[in-house]
Amino acid sequence: MTREPRDAPQFYLTSPAPCPYLPGRAERKVFTHLIGLRAPALNDSLTQAGFRRSQTIAYRPACEQCRACVSVRVKIAEFVPTRGLRRILRRNAGVSGEARPARATPEQYALFRRYVGARHADGGMADMSMVDYQMMVEDSHVDTRLIEYRLPADAPGNDADRLVACCLTDRLADGLSMVYSFYEPEMEARSLGAFMILDHMDRARAAGLPHLYLGYWVEGSRKMAYKARFLPQERLGPEGWIRVG
């Protein structure tokens, strides 16, 4: 039986838009739809080829004169946390993470709004409504979970069982992909972003998965600099995945 043309993914190219990472540059993206029964396998293949998922869209940069966005994945079996990362683990020893179905809640949305308002007030997510947030979390045709991170039930005062971080996570054939994460901005000293990455490494290791996909690293972008801390990692270049560290 031959495959009908409509079964093959169709790719599209966006118009130029201001780059969110490097001032003075423009970005373009190539994208396709992730829908139906073929979505999980297609998401696996495209993630391994440097794409990212947003709802039912898989995209990757296709800028005409720039290749700064580099896909990064951590080698789980070889990763050993540095002294600084071990301090982050100790700092958050009482924080528990629970994987839940990808369902949006008002509690999550309130945390999301605080995070975006403090960290990305001038970005495209600044005016997202609860309905927009619900679509971001729930509009998925692949194996997606939302990991909620909470303070201990015996934490003092109003902090007992408080939701302090969340991560929307896809399970792939060869790893976990951190689609989007956010955390309590007033708890910057806890380094909750790095803590979620370390926790996801433990989850991938427990599941027997070799990689943790962190999205794009952009040299020269302060927003993306933290991803270089997690070594050894592989970065996707013209010749394939190249080990770093």
CORDA-V66211 format. One record per residue. N is the residue number from 1. RES is the residue in three letters. OMEGA is omega in whole degrees, 0 to 359 (* if undefined). BURIAL is 1 if it has 16 or more other ideal C-beta (glycine too) atoms within 10 Angstrom, else 0. D_FIRST is the distance of its C-alpha to the first C-alpha in Angstrom with 1 decimal. Layout:
BEGIN
n:N res:RES omega:OMEGA burial:BURIAL d_first:D_FIRST
n:N res:RES omega:OMEGA burial:BURIAL d_first:D_FIRST
END
This chain:
BEGIN
n:1 res:MET omega:178 burial:0 d_first:0.0
n:2 res:THR omega:180 burial:0 d_first:3.8
n:3 res:ARG omega:178 burial:0 d_first:6.6
n:4 res:GLU omega:184 burial:0 d_first:9.1
n:5 res:PRO omega:183 burial:0 d_first:12.5
n:6 res:ARG omega:179 burial:0 d_first:14.3
n:7 res:ASP omega:180 burial:0 d_first:12.6
n:8 res:ALA omega:180 burial:0 d_first:14.4
n:9 res:PRO omega:177 burial:0 d_first:18.1
n:10 res:GLN omega:183 burial:0 d_first:20.6
n:11 res:PHE omega:183 burial:0 d_first:23.9
n:12 res:TYR omega:182 burial:0 d_first:27.3
n:13 res:LEU omega:179 burial:0 d_first:30.8
n:14 res:THR omega:172 burial:0 d_first:33.9
n:15 res:SER omega:178 burial:0 d_first:37.3
n:16 res:PRO omega:178 burial:0 d_first:40.0
n:17 res:ALA omega:179 burial:0 d_first:42.0
n:18 res:PRO omega:179 burial:0 d_first:45.0
n:19 res:CYS omega:180 burial:1 d_first:44.1
n:20 res:PRO omega:187 burial:0 d_first:45.0
n:21 res:TYR omega:184 burial:1 d_first:45.9
n:22 res:LEU omega:183 burial:1 d_first:47.7
n:23 res:PRO omega:176 burial:0 d_first:50.3
n:24 res:GLY omega:180 burial:0 d_first:50.2
n:25 res:ARG omega:178 burial:0 d_first:46.5
n:26 res:ALA omega:178 burial:0 d_first:43.5
n:27 res:GLU omega:169 burial:1 d_first:40.1
n:28 res:ARG omega:181 burial:0 d_first:36.6
n:29 res:LYS omega:169 burial:1 d_first:33.4
n:30 res:VAL omega:184 burial:0 d_first:29.7
n:31 res:PHE omega:175 burial:1 d_first:27.7
n:32 res:THR omega:183 burial:1 d_first:24.5
n:33 res:HIS omega:175 burial:1 d_first:23.8
n:34 res:LEU omega:183 burial:1 d_first:23.1
n:35 res:ILE omega:174 burial:0 d_first:21.9
n:36 res:GLY omega:185 burial:0 d_first:19.8
n:37 res:LEU omega:182 burial:0 d_first:18.0
n:38 res:ARG omega:187 burial:0 d_first:16.9
n:39 res:ALA omega:183 burial:1 d_first:20.6
n:40 res:PRO omega:180 burial:1 d_first:22.0
n:41 res:ALA omega:179 burial:0 d_first:19.7
n:42 res:LEU omega:178 burial:1 d_first:20.0
n:43 res:ASN omega:175 burial:1 d_first:23.8
n:44 res:ASP omega:184 burial:1 d_first:24.1
n:45 res:SER omega:184 burial:0 d_first:22.6
n:46 res:LEU omega:177 burial:1 d_first:24.6
n:47 res:THR omega:177 burial:1 d_first:27.8
n:48 res:GLN omega:178 burial:1 d_first:27.6
n:49 res:ALA omega:174 burial:0 d_first:27.4
n:50 res:GLY omega:178 burial:1 d_first:30.5
n:51 res:PHE omega:173 burial:1 d_first:29.3
n:52 res:ARG omega:179 burial:1 d_first:31.2
n:53 res:ARG omega:169 burial:1 d_first:30.3
n:54 res:SER omega:186 burial:0 d_first:32.3
n:55 res:GLN omega:181 burial:0 d_first:31.2
n:56 res:THR omega:180 burial:1 d_first:27.6
n:57 res:ILE omega:169 burial:1 d_first:28.0
n:58 res:ALA omega:186 burial:1 d_first:27.4
n:59 res:TYR omega:170 burial:1 d_first:29.8
n:60 res:ARG omega:180 burial:1 d_first:31.5
n:61 res:PRO omega:177 burial:1 d_first:34.5
n:62 res:ALA omega:184 burial:0 d_first:34.0
n:63 res:CYS omega:188 burial:1 d_first:37.7
n:64 res:GLU omega:186 burial:0 d_first:38.6
n:65 res:GLN omega:183 burial:0 d_first:41.7
n:66 res:CYS omega:176 burial:1 d_first:41.5
n:67 res:ARG omega:186 burial:0 d_first:39.6
n:68 res:ALA omega:181 burial:1 d_first:41.9
n:69 res:CYS omega:184 burial:1 d_first:39.3
n:70 res:VAL omega:177 burial:1 d_first:38.2
n:71 res:SER omega:183 burial:1 d_first:35.8
n:72 res:VAL omega:171 burial:1 d_first:37.6
n:73 res:ARG omega:182 burial:1 d_first:36.7
n:74 res:VAL omega:176 burial:1 d_first:39.3
n:75 res:LYS omega:189 burial:1 d_first:39.1
n:76 res:ILE omega:187 burial:1 d_first:39.9
n:77 res:ALA omega:185 burial:0 d_first:41.1
n:78 res:GLU omega:185 burial:0 d_first:43.5
n:79 res:PHE omega:174 burial:1 d_first:44.9
n:80 res:VAL omega:183 burial:0 d_first:48.6
n:81 res:PRO omega:175 burial:1 d_first:50.3
n:82 res:THR omega:179 burial:0 d_first:53.3
n:83 res:ARG omega:180 burial:0 d_first:56.7
n:84 res:GLY omega:179 burial:0 d_first:56.1
n:85 res:LEU omega:176 burial:1 d_first:52.8
n:86 res:ARG omega:176 burial:0 d_first:54.5
n:87 res:ARG omega:178 burial:0 d_first:57.2
n:88 res:ILE omega:177 burial:1 d_first:54.5
n:89 res:LEU omega:179 burial:1 d_first:53.3
n:90 res:ARG omega:181 burial:0 d_first:56.9
n:91 res:ARG omega:183 burial:1 d_first:57.6
n:92 res:ASN omega:184 burial:1 d_first:54.7
n:93 res:ALA omega:181 burial:0 d_first:55.2
n:94 res:GLY omega:182 burial:0 d_first:55.6
n:95 res:VAL omega:180 burial:1 d_first:52.6
n:96 res:SER omega:178 burial:0 d_first:49.8
n:97 res:GLY omega:180 burial:1 d_first:46.1
n:98 res:GLU omega:177 burial:0 d_first:43.9
n:99 res:ALA omega:181 burial:0 d_first:40.2
n:100 res:ARG omega:171 burial:0 d_first:39.5
n:101 res:PRO omega:182 burial:0 d_first:36.5
n:102 res:ALA omega:179 burial:1 d_first:36.0
n:103 res:ARG omega:182 burial:0 d_first:38.4
n:104 res:ALA omega:176 burial:1 d_first:41.1
n:105 res:THR omega:176 burial:1 d_first:44.7
n:106 res:PRO omega:179 burial:0 d_first:47.9
n:107 res:GLU omega:177 burial:0 d_first:49.3
n:108 res:GLN omega:184 burial:1 d_first:46.5
n:109 res:TYR omega:178 burial:1 d_first:46.8
n:110 res:ALA omega:177 burial:0 d_first:50.5
n:111 res:LEU omega:178 burial:1 d_first:50.1
n:112 res:PHE omega:181 burial:1 d_first:47.4
n:113 res:ARG omega:179 burial:1 d_first:49.8
n:114 res:ARG omega:181 burial:0 d_first:52.6
n:115 res:TYR omega:182 burial:1 d_first:50.5
n:116 res:VAL omega:180 burial:1 d_first:49.2
n:117 res:GLY omega:182 burial:0 d_first:52.7
n:118 res:ALA omega:188 burial:0 d_first:54.3
n:119 res:ARG omega:186 burial:0 d_first:51.7
n:120 res:HIS omega:185 burial:0 d_first:49.7
n:121 res:ALA omega:181 burial:0 d_first:51.8
n:122 res:ASP omega:183 burial:0 d_first:51.0
n:123 res:GLY omega:184 burial:0 d_first:47.2
n:124 res:GLY omega:181 burial:0 d_first:44.4
n:125 res:MET omega:189 burial:1 d_first:44.5
n:126 res:ALA omega:183 burial:0 d_first:48.2
n:127 res:ASP omega:181 burial:0 d_first:47.8
n:128 res:MET omega:177 burial:1 d_first:44.9
n:129 res:SER omega:175 burial:0 d_first:45.6
n:130 res:MET omega:178 burial:0 d_first:44.8
n:131 res:VAL omega:177 burial:0 d_first:41.8
n:132 res:ASP omega:179 burial:0 d_first:40.6
n:133 res:TYR omega:179 burial:1 d_first:41.1
n:134 res:GLN omega:178 burial:1 d_first:39.3
n:135 res:MET omega:179 burial:0 d_first:36.2
n:136 res:MET omega:184 burial:1 d_first:36.4
n:137 res:VAL omega:193 burial:1 d_first:36.5
n:138 res:GLU omega:184 burial:0 d_first:34.2
n:139 res:ASP omega:184 burial:0 d_first:31.5
n:140 res:SER omega:176 burial:1 d_first:29.0
n:141 res:HIS omega:180 burial:1 d_first:25.4
n:142 res:VAL omega:182 burial:1 d_first:25.9
n:143 res:ASP omega:186 burial:0 d_first:28.3
n:144 res:THR omega:175 burial:1 d_first:31.6
n:145 res:ARG omega:172 burial:1 d_first:35.2
n:146 res:LEU omega:179 burial:1 d_first:38.6
n:147 res:ILE omega:177 burial:1 d_first:41.3
n:148 res:GLU omega:179 burial:1 d_first:44.7
n:149 res:TYR omega:184 burial:1 d_first:47.8
n:150 res:ARG omega:171 burial:1 d_first:51.2
n:151 res:LEU omega:182 burial:1 d_first:54.7
n:152 res:PRO omega:178 burial:0 d_first:56.3
n:153 res:ALA omega:180 burial:0 d_first:57.4
n:154 res:ASP omega:177 burial:0 d_first:60.9
n:155 res:ALA omega:186 burial:0 d_first:61.0
n:156 res:PRO omega:172 burial:0 d_first:64.3
n:157 res:GLY omega:183 burial:0 d_first:64.7
n:158 res:ASN omega:181 burial:0 d_first:61.9
n:159 res:ASP omega:181 burial:0 d_first:59.6
n:160 res:ALA omega:177 burial:0 d_first:58.8
n:161 res:ASP omega:183 burial:0 d_first:55.1
n:162 res:ARG omega:174 burial:1 d_first:54.6
n:163 res:LEU omega:184 burial:1 d_first:51.1
n:164 res:VAL omega:180 burial:1 d_first:51.5
n:165 res:ALA omega:177 burial:1 d_first:48.0
n:166 res:CYS omega:174 burial:1 d_first:44.3
n:167 res:CYS omega:173 burial:1 d_first:41.0
n:168 res:LEU omega:192 burial:1 d_first:37.5
n:169 res:THR omega:174 burial:1 d_first:35.3
n:170 res:ASP omega:171 burial:1 d_first:31.6
n:171 res:ARG omega:179 burial:1 d_first:30.4
n:172 res:LEU omega:178 burial:1 d_first:27.9
n:173 res:ALA omega:185 burial:0 d_first:26.4
n:174 res:ASP omega:179 burial:0 d_first:29.2
n:175 res:GLY omega:172 burial:1 d_first:32.0
n:176 res:LEU omega:178 burial:1 d_first:33.6
n:177 res:SER omega:178 burial:1 d_first:33.6
n:178 res:MET omega:186 burial:1 d_first:36.8
n:179 res:VAL omega:179 burial:1 d_first:35.6
n:180 res:TYR omega:179 burial:1 d_first:39.1
n:181 res:SER omega:177 burial:1 d_first:42.4
n:182 res:PHE omega:187 burial:1 d_first:45.8
n:183 res:TYR omega:182 burial:1 d_first:49.2
n:184 res:GLU omega:185 burial:1 d_first:52.8
n:185 res:PRO omega:181 burial:0 d_first:54.4
n:186 res:GLU omega:179 burial:0 d_first:57.9
n:187 res:MET omega:183 burial:1 d_first:56.9
n:188 res:GLU omega:183 burial:0 d_first:56.3
n:189 res:ALA omega:179 burial:0 d_first:58.5
n:190 res:ARG omega:184 burial:1 d_first:55.9
n:191 res:SER omega:185 burial:1 d_first:53.2
n:192 res:LEU omega:177 burial:1 d_first:50.6
n:193 res:GLY omega:178 burial:1 d_first:47.9
n:194 res:ALA omega:179 burial:1 d_first:48.3
n:195 res:PHE omega:179 burial:1 d_first:48.8
n:196 res:MET omega:177 burial:1 d_first:45.4
n:197 res:ILE omega:179 burial:1 d_first:43.7
n:198 res:LEU omega:178 burial:1 d_first:45.7
n:199 res:ASP omega:178 burial:1 d_first:44.7
n:200 res:HIS omega:175 burial:1 d_first:41.0
n:201 res:MET omega:177 burial:1 d_first:41.4
n:202 res:ASP omega:180 burial:0 d_first:42.8
n:203 res:ARG omega:178 burial:1 d_first:39.9
n:204 res:ALA omega:179 burial:1 d_first:37.3
n:205 res:ARG omega:180 burial:0 d_first:39.4
n:206 res:ALA omega:180 burial:0 d_first:39.6
n:207 res:ALA omega:180 burial:0 d_first:35.9
n:208 res:GLY omega:182 burial:0 d_first:35.4
n:209 res:LEU omega:187 burial:1 d_first:33.8
n:210 res:PRO omega:188 burial:0 d_first:34.8
n:211 res:HIS omega:167 burial:1 d_first:35.0
n:212 res:LEU omega:181 burial:1 d_first:36.5
n:213 res:TYR omega:184 burial:1 d_first:35.2
n:214 res:LEU omega:182 burial:1 d_first:38.1
n:215 res:GLY omega:186 burial:1 d_first:36.7
n:216 res:TYR omega:169 burial:1 d_first:38.5
n:217 res:TRP omega:182 burial:1 d_first:41.7
n:218 res:VAL omega:179 burial:1 d_first:43.7
n:219 res:GLU omega:181 burial:0 d_first:46.6
n:220 res:GLY omega:178 burial:0 d_first:49.7
n:221 res:SER omega:179 burial:1 d_first:48.6
n:222 res:ARG omega:181 burial:0 d_first:50.9
n:223 res:LYS omega:187 burial:0 d_first:48.3
n:224 res:MET omega:187 burial:1 d_first:45.9
n:225 res:ALA omega:184 burial:0 d_first:48.5
n:226 res:TYR omega:184 burial:0 d_first:48.3
n:227 res:LYS omega:180 burial:1 d_first:44.9
n:228 res:ALA omega:181 burial:0 d_first:46.4
n:229 res:ARG omega:190 burial:0 d_first:48.5
n:230 res:PHE omega:186 burial:1 d_first:45.7
n:231 res:LEU omega:356 burial:0 d_first:45.5
n:232 res:PRO omega:178 burial:0 d_first:43.9
n:233 res:GLN omega:175 burial:1 d_first:40.9
n:234 res:GLU omega:178 burial:1 d_first:38.2
n:235 res:ARG omega:186 burial:1 d_first:37.9
n:236 res:LEU omega:177 burial:1 d_first:34.9
n:237 res:GLY omega:181 burial:0 d_first:35.8
n:238 res:PRO omega:181 burial:0 d_first:34.3
n:239 res:GLU omega:180 burial:0 d_first:34.2
n:240 res:GLY omega:181 burial:0 d_first:32.5
n:241 res:TRP omega:183 burial:1 d_first:34.3
n:242 res:ILE omega:180 burial:0 d_first:38.0
n:243 res:ARG omega:176 burial:0 d_first:40.3
n:244 res:VAL omega:177 burial:0 d_first:43.5
n:245 res:GLY omega:* burial:0 d_first:46.5
END
